[in-house]
Amino acid sequence: MEQRKHWWNGKWGRAARKDVYLRVSGDQWYVEQRAGGTDGVSHFFEYESEEAALDTVRALLAAPGDWRELSVRPPTR
């Protein structure tokens, strides 16, 4: 699975931090919505097209916060 994008709401701390990830594996697209940092709770969404996944990302990023895109680390080989 390859991570394509990562957004963060700009807040620190388990109670306030939220992350949104866009990932792809083959023809399947995945969106992860995580609240609470690395130990937080995640919700996963699966799509058959990038555009459908991006529709969900746009809806999630409409939530309050100073959303910013973080750079994605290149895959390790």
Biopython code that builds the backbone (N, CA, C, O; Angstrom):
import numpy as np
from Bio.PDB.StructureBuilder import StructureBuilder

atoms = [
    (1, "MET", "N", (0.851, -1.174, 0.000)),
    (1, "MET", "CA", (0.000, 0.000, 0.000)),
    (1, "MET", "C", (0.894, 1.234, 0.000)),
    (1, "MET", "O", (1.852, 1.321, 0.769)),
    (2, "GLU", "N", (0.576, 2.165, -0.854)),
    (2, "GLU", "CA", (1.369, 3.395, -0.986)),
    (2, "GLU", "C", (0.586, 4.590, -0.439)),
    (2, "GLU", "O", (-0.565, 4.817, -0.811)),
    (3, "GLN", "N", (1.218, 5.332, 0.430)),
    (3, "GLN", "CA", (0.594, 6.551, 0.951)),
    (3, "GLN", "C", (0.836, 7.677, -0.040)),
    (3, "GLN", "O", (1.978, 7.961, -0.401)),
    (4, "ARG", "N", (-0.247, 8.321, -0.480)),
    (4, "ARG", "CA", (-0.139, 9.392, -1.463)),
    (4, "ARG", "C", (-0.178, 10.784, -0.836)),
    (4, "ARG", "O", (0.554, 11.679, -1.259)),
    (5, "LYS", "N", (-1.035, 10.967, 0.174)),
    (5, "LYS", "CA", (-1.194, 12.290, 0.798)),
    (5, "LYS", "C", (-1.452, 12.123, 2.289)),
    (5, "LYS", "O", (-1.914, 11.080, 2.750)),
    (6, "HIS", "N", (-1.134, 13.199, 3.037)),
    (6, "HIS", "CA", (-1.373, 13.221, 4.484)),
    (6, "HIS", "C", (-1.696, 14.664, 4.865)),
    (6, "HIS", "O", (-0.958, 15.588, 4.522)),
    (7, "TRP", "N", (-2.803, 14.843, 5.574)),
    (7, "TRP", "CA", (-3.195, 16.158, 6.078)),
    (7, "TRP", "C", (-3.300, 16.083, 7.596)),
    (7, "TRP", "O", (-3.599, 15.031, 8.161)),
    (8, "TRP", "N", (-3.051, 17.214, 8.242)),
    (8, "TRP", "CA", (-3.073, 17.323, 9.704)),
    (8, "TRP", "C", (-3.818, 18.603, 10.054)),
    (8, "TRP", "O", (-3.685, 19.607, 9.355)),
    (9, "ASN", "N", (-4.603, 18.580, 11.131)),
    (9, "ASN", "CA", (-5.412, 19.747, 11.492)),
    (9, "ASN", "C", (-4.636, 20.835, 12.240)),
    (9, "ASN", "O", (-5.225, 21.837, 12.645)),
    (10, "GLY", "N", (-3.333, 20.656, 12.427)),
    (10, "GLY", "CA", (-2.507, 21.704, 13.024)),
    (10, "GLY", "C", (-2.566, 21.772, 14.540)),
    (10, "GLY", "O", (-2.053, 22.721, 15.133)),
    (11, "LYS", "N", (-3.182, 20.786, 15.178)),
    (11, "LYS", "CA", (-3.307, 20.817, 16.642)),
    (11, "LYS", "C", (-2.492, 19.697, 17.256)),
    (11, "LYS", "O", (-2.414, 18.594, 16.716)),
    (12, "TRP", "N", (-1.886, 19.999, 18.394)),
    (12, "TRP", "CA", (-1.081, 19.025, 19.130)),
    (12, "TRP", "C", (-1.907, 18.419, 20.245)),
    (12, "TRP", "O", (-2.870, 19.022, 20.719)),
    (13, "GLY", "N", (-1.532, 17.240, 20.654)),
    (13, "GLY", "CA", (-2.194, 16.592, 21.776)),
    (13, "GLY", "C", (-3.206, 15.562, 21.330)),
    (13, "GLY", "O", (-3.873, 15.719, 20.307)),
    (14, "ARG", "N", (-3.308, 14.501, 22.118)),
    (14, "ARG", "CA", (-4.192, 13.393, 21.743)),
    (14, "ARG", "C", (-5.644, 13.809, 21.601)),
    (14, "ARG", "O", (-6.354, 13.293, 20.738)),
    (15, "ALA", "N", (-6.089, 14.729, 22.431)),
    (15, "ALA", "CA", (-7.500, 15.110, 22.389)),
    (15, "ALA", "C", (-7.846, 15.962, 21.170)),
    (15, "ALA", "O", (-9.001, 15.984, 20.744)),
    (16, "ALA", "N", (-6.863, 16.663, 20.601)),
    (16, "ALA", "CA", (-7.168, 17.624, 19.544)),
    (16, "ALA", "C", (-6.669, 17.225, 18.155)),
    (16, "ALA", "O", (-7.236, 17.653, 17.150)),
    (17, "ARG", "N", (-5.623, 16.417, 18.090)),
    (17, "ARG", "CA", (-5.004, 16.118, 16.789)),
    (17, "ARG", "C", (-5.896, 15.228, 15.932)),
    (17, "ARG", "O", (-6.500, 14.266, 16.409)),
    (18, "LYS", "N", (-5.958, 15.586, 14.636)),
    (18, "LYS", "CA", (-6.666, 14.772, 13.649)),
    (18, "LYS", "C", (-5.792, 14.683, 12.395)),
    (18, "LYS", "O", (-5.132, 15.648, 12.011)),
    (19, "ASP", "N", (-5.802, 13.516, 11.774)),
    (19, "ASP", "CA", (-5.048, 13.277, 10.549)),
    (19, "ASP", "C", (-5.955, 12.616, 9.522)),
    (19, "ASP", "O", (-6.872, 11.871, 9.868)),
    (20, "VAL", "N", (-5.685, 12.902, 8.251)),
    (20, "VAL", "CA", (-6.375, 12.261, 7.142)),
    (20, "VAL", "C", (-5.302, 11.768, 6.177)),
    (20, "VAL", "O", (-4.398, 12.516, 5.807)),
    (21, "TYR", "N", (-5.409, 10.505, 5.774)),
    (21, "TYR", "CA", (-4.439, 9.889, 4.871)),
    (21, "TYR", "C", (-5.152, 9.396, 3.618)),
    (21, "TYR", "O", (-6.271, 8.886, 3.685)),
    (22, "LEU", "N", (-4.493, 9.555, 2.482)),
    (22, "LEU", "CA", (-4.961, 8.994, 1.216)),
    (22, "LEU", "C", (-3.939, 7.958, 0.778)),
    (22, "LEU", "O", (-2.752, 8.256, 0.644)),
    (23, "ARG", "N", (-4.416, 6.726, 0.555)),
    (23, "ARG", "CA", (-3.515, 5.629, 0.172)),
    (23, "ARG", "C", (-4.101, 4.873, -1.010)),
    (23, "ARG", "O", (-5.302, 4.927, -1.277)),
    (24, "VAL", "N", (-3.221, 4.166, -1.712)),
    (24, "VAL", "CA", (-3.652, 3.370, -2.860)),
    (24, "VAL", "C", (-2.930, 2.026, -2.838)),
    (24, "VAL", "O", (-1.766, 1.929, -2.451)),
    (25, "SER", "N", (-3.649, 1.005, -3.259)),
    (25, "SER", "CA", (-3.075, -0.328, -3.428)),
    (25, "SER", "C", (-3.743, -0.947, -4.651)),
    (25, "SER", "O", (-4.926, -1.286, -4.625)),
    (26, "GLY", "N", (-2.971, -1.086, -5.713)),
    (26, "GLY", "CA", (-3.558, -1.583, -6.960)),
    (26, "GLY", "C", (-4.606, -0.612, -7.460)),
    (26, "GLY", "O", (-4.317, 0.566, -7.671)),
    (27, "ASP", "N", (-5.833, -1.104, -7.654)),
    (27, "ASP", "CA", (-6.940, -0.260, -8.127)),
    (27, "ASP", "C", (-7.818, 0.258, -6.995)),
    (27, "ASP", "O", (-8.808, 0.945, -7.246)),
    (28, "GLN", "N", (-7.469, -0.060, -5.761)),
    (28, "GLN", "CA", (-8.272, 0.357, -4.610)),
    (28, "GLN", "C", (-7.664, 1.579, -3.937)),
    (28, "GLN", "O", (-6.451, 1.673, -3.753)),
    (29, "TRP", "N", (-8.535, 2.510, -3.578)),
    (29, "TRP", "CA", (-8.139, 3.736, -2.886)),
    (29, "TRP", "C", (-8.690, 3.696, -1.476)),
    (29, "TRP", "O", (-9.802, 3.221, -1.245)),
    (30, "TYR", "N", (-7.903, 4.198, -0.532)),
    (30, "TYR", "CA", (-8.268, 4.153, 0.884)),
    (30, "TYR", "C", (-8.088, 5.525, 1.514)),
    (30, "TYR", "O", (-7.124, 6.235, 1.229)),
    (31, "VAL", "N", (-9.027, 5.884, 2.369)),
    (31, "VAL", "CA", (-8.936, 7.098, 3.173)),
    (31, "VAL", "C", (-8.973, 6.655, 4.629)),
    (31, "VAL", "O", (-9.833, 5.874, 5.036)),
    (32, "GLU", "N", (-8.025, 7.168, 5.403)),
    (32, "GLU", "CA", (-8.019, 6.912, 6.844)),
    (32, "GLU", "C", (-8.234, 8.243, 7.548)),
    (32, "GLU", "O", (-7.535, 9.219, 7.276)),
    (33, "GLN", "N", (-9.194, 8.277, 8.442)),
    (33, "GLN", "CA", (-9.439, 9.434, 9.297)),
    (33, "GLN", "C", (-9.038, 9.012, 10.705)),
    (33, "GLN", "O", (-9.626, 8.093, 11.275)),
    (34, "ARG", "N", (-8.027, 9.692, 11.267)),
    (34, "ARG", "CA", (-7.516, 9.313, 12.588)),
    (34, "ARG", "C", (-7.666, 10.481, 13.552)),
    (34, "ARG", "O", (-7.330, 11.617, 13.215)),
    (35, "ALA", "N", (-8.162, 10.209, 14.730)),
    (35, "ALA", "CA", (-8.264, 11.208, 15.796)),
    (35, "ALA", "C", (-7.412, 10.741, 16.960)),
    (35, "ALA", "O", (-7.517, 9.593, 17.392)),
    (36, "GLY", "N", (-6.562, 11.636, 17.474)),
    (36, "GLY", "CA", (-5.783, 11.311, 18.655)),
    (36, "GLY", "C", (-4.342, 10.930, 18.419)),
    (36, "GLY", "O", (-3.715, 10.352, 19.307)),
    (37, "GLY", "N", (-3.790, 11.229, 17.261)),
    (37, "GLY", "CA", (-2.380, 10.931, 17.009)),
    (37, "GLY", "C", (-2.146, 9.457, 16.725)),
    (37, "GLY", "O", (-3.076, 8.728, 16.380)),
    (38, "THR", "N", (-0.896, 9.019, 16.872)),
    (38, "THR", "CA", (-0.534, 7.651, 16.491)),
    (38, "THR", "C", (-1.257, 6.586, 17.294)),
    (38, "THR", "O", (-1.474, 5.483, 16.791)),
    (39, "ASP", "N", (-1.630, 6.883, 18.515)),
    (39, "ASP", "CA", (-2.360, 5.919, 19.339)),
    (39, "ASP", "C", (-3.867, 6.138, 19.296)),
    (39, "ASP", "O", (-4.606, 5.558, 20.092)),
    (40, "GLY", "N", (-4.317, 6.966, 18.376)),
    (40, "GLY", "CA", (-5.725, 7.336, 18.316)),
    (40, "GLY", "C", (-6.602, 6.294, 17.643)),
    (40, "GLY", "O", (-6.173, 5.175, 17.360)),
    (41, "VAL", "N", (-7.822, 6.688, 17.400)),
    (41, "VAL", "CA", (-8.831, 5.828, 16.790)),
    (41, "VAL", "C", (-8.962, 6.200, 15.316)),
    (41, "VAL", "O", (-9.046, 7.378, 14.970)),
    (42, "SER", "N", (-8.978, 5.184, 14.451)),
    (42, "SER", "CA", (-9.076, 5.417, 13.012)),
    (42, "SER", "C", (-10.382, 4.872, 12.456)),
    (42, "SER", "O", (-10.934, 3.884, 12.940)),
    (43, "HIS", "N", (-10.857, 5.560, 11.415)),
    (43, "HIS", "CA", (-11.972, 5.073, 10.598)),
    (43, "HIS", "C", (-11.427, 4.950, 9.181)),
    (43, "HIS", "O", (-10.698, 5.824, 8.713)),
    (44, "PHE", "N", (-11.783, 3.860, 8.499)),
    (44, "PHE", "CA", (-11.256, 3.593, 7.169)),
    (44, "PHE", "C", (-12.386, 3.569, 6.154)),
    (44, "PHE", "O", (-13.488, 3.093, 6.432)),
    (45, "PHE", "N", (-12.088, 4.093, 4.973)),
    (45, "PHE", "CA", (-13.026, 4.128, 3.864)),
    (45, "PHE", "C", (-12.311, 3.563, 2.640)),
    (45, "PHE", "O", (-11.135, 3.854, 2.424)),
    (46, "GLU", "N", (-13.007, 2.758, 1.838)),
    (46, "GLU", "CA", (-12.417, 2.113, 0.664)),
    (46, "GLU", "C", (-13.199, 2.514, -0.582)),
    (46, "GLU", "O", (-14.429, 2.553, -0.567)),
    (47, "TYR", "N", (-12.469, 2.813, -1.667)),
    (47, "TYR", "CA", (-13.086, 3.297, -2.902)),
    (47, "TYR", "C", (-12.458, 2.635, -4.120)),
    (47, "TYR", "O", (-11.335, 2.133, -4.068)),
    (48, "GLU", "N", (-13.199, 2.647, -5.201)),
    (48, "GLU", "CA", (-12.701, 2.080, -6.453)),
    (48, "GLU", "C", (-12.096, 3.129, -7.369)),
    (48, "GLU", "O", (-11.558, 2.788, -8.423)),
    (49, "SER", "N", (-12.174, 4.409, -6.986)),
    (49, "SER", "CA", (-11.569, 5.457, -7.818)),
    (49, "SER", "C", (-10.926, 6.526, -6.934)),
    (49, "SER", "O", (-11.336, 6.755, -5.796)),
    (50, "GLU", "N", (-9.917, 7.162, -7.492)),
    (50, "GLU", "CA", (-9.245, 8.243, -6.774)),
    (50, "GLU", "C", (-10.203, 9.398, -6.519)),
    (50, "GLU", "O", (-10.189, 9.991, -5.440)),
    (51, "GLU", "N", (-11.031, 9.719, -7.501)),
    (51, "GLU", "CA", (-11.950, 10.855, -7.349)),
    (51, "GLU", "C", (-12.938, 10.629, -6.213)),
    (51, "GLU", "O", (-13.236, 11.555, -5.459)),
    (52, "ALA", "N", (-13.448, 9.413, -6.083)),
    (52, "ALA", "CA", (-14.368, 9.110, -4.976)),
    (52, "ALA", "C", (-13.661, 9.257, -3.634)),
    (52, "ALA", "O", (-14.234, 9.784, -2.680)),
    (53, "ALA", "N", (-12.415, 8.790, -3.560)),
    (53, "ALA", "CA", (-11.643, 8.931, -2.324)),
    (53, "ALA", "C", (-11.390, 10.402, -2.012)),
    (53, "ALA", "O", (-11.489, 10.826, -0.860)),
    (54, "LEU", "N", (-11.063, 11.179, -3.048)),
    (54, "LEU", "CA", (-10.800, 12.611, -2.838)),
    (54, "LEU", "C", (-12.062, 13.361, -2.418)),
    (54, "LEU", "O", (-11.972, 14.349, -1.689)),
    (55, "ASP", "N", (-13.231, 12.914, -2.861)),
    (55, "ASP", "CA", (-14.483, 13.528, -2.398)),
    (55, "ASP", "C", (-14.601, 13.396, -0.884)),
    (55, "ASP", "O", (-15.000, 14.341, -0.203)),
    (56, "THR", "N", (-14.256, 12.226, -0.361)),
    (56, "THR", "CA", (-14.300, 12.016, 1.087)),
    (56, "THR", "C", (-13.249, 12.857, 1.784)),
    (56, "THR", "O", (-13.522, 13.447, 2.830)),
    (57, "VAL", "N", (-12.047, 12.922, 1.221)),
    (57, "VAL", "CA", (-10.988, 13.754, 1.807)),
    (57, "VAL", "C", (-11.453, 15.200, 1.897)),
    (57, "VAL", "O", (-11.294, 15.834, 2.940)),
    (58, "ARG", "N", (-12.026, 15.730, 0.823)),
    (58, "ARG", "CA", (-12.491, 17.128, 0.833)),
    (58, "ARG", "C", (-13.545, 17.341, 1.914)),
    (58, "ARG", "O", (-13.537, 18.367, 2.595)),
    (59, "ALA", "N", (-14.442, 16.391, 2.073)),
    (59, "ALA", "CA", (-15.477, 16.516, 3.113)),
    (59, "ALA", "C", (-14.847, 16.492, 4.510)),
    (59, "ALA", "O", (-15.248, 17.259, 5.386)),
    (60, "LEU", "N", (-13.872, 15.624, 4.714)),
    (60, "LEU", "CA", (-13.217, 15.551, 6.027)),
    (60, "LEU", "C", (-12.429, 16.822, 6.329)),
    (60, "LEU", "O", (-12.401, 17.278, 7.472)),
    (61, "LEU", "N", (-11.791, 17.395, 5.312)),
    (61, "LEU", "CA", (-10.992, 18.601, 5.523)),
    (61, "LEU", "C", (-11.851, 19.849, 5.688)),
    (61, "LEU", "O", (-11.331, 20.918, 6.007)),
    (62, "ALA", "N", (-13.146, 19.726, 5.477)),
    (62, "ALA", "CA", (-14.055, 20.852, 5.702)),
    (62, "ALA", "C", (-14.305, 21.055, 7.200)),
    (62, "ALA", "O", (-14.875, 22.069, 7.601)),
    (63, "ALA", "N", (-13.886, 20.104, 8.015)),
    (63, "ALA", "CA", (-14.034, 20.222, 9.474)),
    (63, "ALA", "C", (-13.156, 21.350, 9.987)),
    (63, "ALA", "O", (-12.150, 21.679, 9.358)),
    (64, "PRO", "N", (-13.517, 21.956, 11.124)),
    (64, "PRO", "CA", (-12.704, 23.039, 11.668)),
    (64, "PRO", "C", (-11.256, 22.598, 11.916)),
    (64, "PRO", "O", (-10.986, 21.448, 12.262)),
    (65, "GLY", "N", (-10.361, 23.526, 11.732)),
    (65, "GLY", "CA", (-8.937, 23.270, 11.956)),
    (65, "GLY", "C", (-8.106, 24.008, 10.929)),
    (65, "GLY", "O", (-8.614, 24.466, 9.905)),
    (66, "ASP", "N", (-6.846, 24.112, 11.212)),
    (66, "ASP", "CA", (-5.898, 24.745, 10.300)),
    (66, "ASP", "C", (-5.250, 23.639, 9.472)),
    (66, "ASP", "O", (-4.055, 23.374, 9.604)),
    (67, "TRP", "N", (-6.048, 22.993, 8.616)),
    (67, "TRP", "CA", (-5.592, 21.831, 7.861)),
    (67, "TRP", "C", (-4.434, 22.192, 6.945)),
    (67, "TRP", "O", (-4.461, 23.200, 6.239)),
    (68, "ARG", "N", (-3.416, 21.341, 6.977)),
    (68, "ARG", "CA", (-2.264, 21.521, 6.097)),
    (68, "ARG", "C", (-1.802, 20.164, 5.604)),
    (68, "ARG", "O", (-1.895, 19.156, 6.304)),
    (69, "GLU", "N", (-1.305, 20.168, 4.385)),
    (69, "GLU", "CA", (-0.789, 18.929, 3.819)),
    (69, "GLU", "C", (0.645, 18.734, 4.279)),
    (69, "GLU", "O", (1.464, 19.649, 4.205)),
    (70, "LEU", "N", (0.937, 17.536, 4.752)),
    (70, "LEU", "CA", (2.292, 17.184, 5.154)),
    (70, "LEU", "C", (2.935, 16.391, 4.033)),
    (70, "LEU", "O", (2.251, 15.675, 3.302)),
    (71, "SER", "N", (4.230, 16.515, 3.896)),
    (71, "SER", "CA", (4.907, 15.767, 2.832)),
    (71, "SER", "C", (4.934, 14.290, 3.189)),
    (71, "SER", "O", (5.029, 13.902, 4.354)),
    (72, "VAL", "N", (4.848, 13.494, 2.152)),
    (72, "VAL", "CA", (4.833, 12.045, 2.302)),
    (72, "VAL", "C", (6.257, 11.542, 2.113)),
    (72, "VAL", "O", (6.951, 11.947, 1.181)),
    (73, "ARG", "N", (6.679, 10.664, 2.996)),
    (73, "ARG", "CA", (8.010, 10.064, 2.864)),
    (73, "ARG", "C", (8.035, 9.124, 1.678)),
    (73, "ARG", "O", (7.085, 8.369, 1.469)),
    (74, "PRO", "N", (9.102, 9.155, 0.898)),
    (74, "PRO", "CA", (9.190, 8.198, -0.212)),
    (74, "PRO", "C", (9.251, 6.772, 0.320)),
    (74, "PRO", "O", (9.771, 6.540, 1.411)),
    (75, "PRO", "N", (8.722, 5.814, -0.441)),
    (75, "PRO", "CA", (8.748, 4.433, 0.044)),
    (75, "PRO", "C", (10.192, 3.937, 0.211)),
    (75, "PRO", "O", (11.076, 4.288, -0.571)),
    (76, "THR", "N", (10.407, 3.124, 1.233)),
    (76, "THR", "CA", (11.725, 2.532, 1.438)),
    (76, "THR", "C", (11.836, 1.275, 0.589)),
    (76, "THR", "O", (10.868, 0.532, 0.425)),
    (77, "ARG", "N", (13.001, 1.052, 0.066)),
    (77, "ARG", "CA", (13.189, -0.112, -0.817)),
    (77, "ARG", "C", (14.170, -1.057, -0.234)),
    (77, "ARG", "O", (14.458, -2.094, -0.831)),
]
sb = StructureBuilder()
sb.init_structure("model")
sb.init_model(0)
sb.init_chain("A")
sb.init_seg("    ")
for serial, (resi, resn, name, xyz) in enumerate(atoms, 1):
    if name == "N":
        sb.init_residue(resn, " ", resi, " ")
    sb.init_atom(name, np.array(xyz, "f"), 0.0, 1.0, " ", f" {name:<3s}", serial, name[0])
structure = sb.get_structure()
